[in-house]
Every structure is written in structure tokens, then in C-alpha cells.
Amino acid sequence: MKVSRQRPRGRIDISSGGDYQPKALEGKVSGGFVIDFDIDSMPRPQTPQLSGWGRIPVPGREMLSEDLRELTKNATLTRGLGRSYGDSSLPPPGRFEVASSVLADRILAFDETSGALRAEAGLSLRDLLQVFLRRNWFPPVSPGTEFVTLGGMVAADVHGKNHHVEGTFGAHVGEILLRVADGRIVRCSPELEPELFWATVGGMGLTGHILEVEFRMKRIPTPWIFEERERFGNVDALIAALKRSAKEWPFTVGWIDGMARGRSLGRGVLNRGRWAEPREAPSSPPPPIRRLTVPIDFPNWVLNKWTIQAFNALIYHGHVWNRQRIAHPESFWYPLDKILRWNRIYGPRGFTQYQCVLPDSAGPSAARRFLEVLVAAGGADSFLCVIKDCSTEGKGMLSFPRPGISIALDLAVHPGTQSIVDRLNEAVIGDGGRIYLAKDSFTRAEHFRAMEPRLEKWSEVRRRWDPDLRIRSAQSVRVLGDPA
């Protein structure tokens, strides 16, 4: 199978501020196939800015072209759809432009026997699913949003609800085509230039510009999900159920009420799922899901202790007993994607997501200790707190997951955010855990070094291919000490 798409040729300059997105690109992000627009008529912010999903901007501008090989010549960084929460896809201080991969999104080849698929790095997961889901194919690993590119999935070595079964996305990648810092285009795989390959998987785009990705899709019985939900009264009971469920269910994830205290600390709802069998599922493919859009920035006062507490209580008490159902795959895999631009809920102040993994070696009470630190730091006012069971450590040199429990929570940015992140990082370091760079906005360089013993080896490989650190990001300057 080969797929190509018509679109304007040449190099396009797009400036963005916050979640700014030209109307002409909205179809692309939502799965459209043809872009037709007049560059000169585009609205532009007075001061061009770029941001991650957390909407904390820096001066910057995206340069787009369907020819990613040409576009990445001399580029400082390549950016996909900008769904990393912090500054990993933002230009470093002193550099203004980043290459955007989103127009380089062709499916180059697909083998229906083996499931091997090769595509350009800018192909979005959403576009991939529109082609393959109704044909009963699905990627081996999926993150919590479909608005990501294949290049971003490799760079962050994404994981999902089936990490305890399938590991990270990088475990299923067969080959990467990469433009390295000296301009050469290099093929790398677990067998060909393996150190470069495993430094790139989870390397946050800092080892080179990802041009093409080859990986294996999975055959599924139907595109529908058999889902079960169950409520638990505290974090200890929830984690015990999460661990038990891993033996029987391929997909598991838990939601935690971050506002609960005392004996109810960490109460929540566990979701378990598997692909529905033909005898269970509707005979027709899943219809397009209805999406809502947050039209404006919410005032900062809308999300506060009382509104979040009411929201969390509604979710928790809405699950009185076990419920089983046949679920739409997008509702199961990507529940937040049903609300476009939901990051506007946090208002103009922006937000960050803190995600850590607490290793099994820290003991079964590590998650409770973490939540107690969070409550004591005054940072538990989050309506989105997700817990997952992690298994095998990713093979990428900086891959995030390892055997243990992952906790992710959204925090509105305010003057105390840095202090909260510092205290959480100190707790995670004490338990031998680590944080996920794809979500991070506030971790200090000394904290990251303390939690990441693999950093020296990864840095050695990176320096071998990029001794002058030509490829860097705002995050690599902040966390890794790269030159500004």
C-alpha cells in the first residue's frame, strides 16, 4: 500500500502563539488530506511564539515543507504536532525557527502479511487510524492522544495502557531514517548503528531529525473495545487491583481523585479493556466520534479547589458498581481528544503535567507516599490524575518506563509550581524513580541527573554524532545544560 497526498509545495513559515493554529491547518490536525490556503492572508501574532500543550510560550516559529529532508538541513530541532506538554519541542534561547514535520506525512509502504509499515515522520496517529482501524489493524502501542506524529512517538518512546504487555513503542520499531547533525542521512536499527538507534528512541529528538519510521502494526479481531470499570476506595486498593488485572487484561489504566484525603487518599476508578471479539462487537465499523471544542480561554479562577473537588466527586460517585460495555475505540484510548483544545480550560496561565514512575523496588506504599507529598505541597488540585502499571524497562537509553507504577497529574501553573515540582522530584529520587521528559516543564538539571544514571551513556553517544550540540531544544538547555 502506498499513499500520497496533494499539498502546496515549498517552505512555509508558520508563527504560533500559545495554542495558535492557522485555520488552514485545522483540517490537517483533525485528519484532513488536502491543504489549500494563501500564506499572505494568514493572521499572525505580533510576536511570533511557540508553545507545547501546556501553553507556556517562547519566541519561535515553525517552518513547514512536504520535503522534510530539505527542511531539516541546518535545522536546530524538528517538531511534530506540539503535544509534548513542556519545552521539548521548542527552540532553545537564541534560535527562533524549528522544522515542522506535519506536511511530511505519507505512508510509504505496508506489508499486509507481516504488518510492517513505513511512513514519513510527520504522519499523525489519527491519520494512521483513519486508514487502518476499520481494516482491523492498530499500532502495537498508543499514547493517550491520537494527535501525535510517528516521529514524536519515537522521540518520546511513548507507552500506553498496554505497557505491561507490549512495552514501549520503540520495542516495535524496526528502522529509523535520521538526519544527523553533520547533515548526513543515516539508517539505524537494532542491528545497524544500534547505539544511535537506542539513543534516538526516547531521546527527545536530540540525536537527529527523524525523517522516516518503520514499525509493525498489530492485527486485531475487531476495532471495538470490551471495557470494564470498577471503583476503589483508596490508592492501595486501586494499585492492588491494577496489578491483579495485568494478568488477565491487556489494557489497564486508573483515574485517581487527587482531592481525596485521609483514608480515601487516592480513591479512583480502574478501567480494563481488550479488543472485542466479532461475536461481541457491532458488525459495522466505529462511526466518527462527535467532538466538542473549548472556544475560549477559561478565566484562571474557573479551576479552583471547589470546582475540581466537585468534578472529581462526580466522576468517583458516578461509578457505583462494575460496568461492562462495548466501547468506541477512540473513547477508550483517547477520552480527552473528544474535547478539542481542552488545554484552554487552564486559562492563559497555562499548565504542566508531572509524570513519574515509582519502581517496584520502592515497595507497594510508594504511590501513597507520593500522594502524601503532593497533598502536603499543596499541589493536589488536579482533575486529571492517571495511574498505570509499567512493566519491562524501555530499551531506549532515556526511555521513561520501568517496572513500577506511573502517576501523571495536571497542575495549573502558579507562583508555587516550581516548589511543588521540586518536592515531588525529591520524593521520586528518594524512591529511585524518574520523570517523563515529554511532560516536563519545571524539573531542575540537578534533579534530572540524580534520577537518571543512564544520562552519561546517552550523552556520550549523542556527543559522538553531534559534538557541537547543533541539535538542541529549550528543554535540553534547561535540563541537560546545553549551550543557549
Secondary structure by P-SEA (a helix, b strand, c coil): cbbbbbccccbbbbbbcccccccccccccccccccccccccccccccccccccccccccbbbbbbcccccccccccccccccccccccccccccccbbbbcccccccccccccccbbbbcccccaaaaaacccccccccccccccccccaaaaaaaccccccccccccccccccccccccccbbbbbbccccaaaaaaaacccccccccccbbbbbbbbbcccccbbbbbbbccaaaaaaaaaaacccccbbbbbbcccccccccccbbbbbbccccccccccccccbbbbbbcccccccccccaaaaaaaaaaaaaccccbbbbbccccccccccccccccccccccccbbbbbbbbccccccaaaaaaaaaaaaaccccccbbbbbbbcccccccccccccbbbbbbbbccccaaaaaaaaaaaaaaaabbbbbccccccccaaaaaaaccaaaaaaaaaaaaccccccccccccccccccc
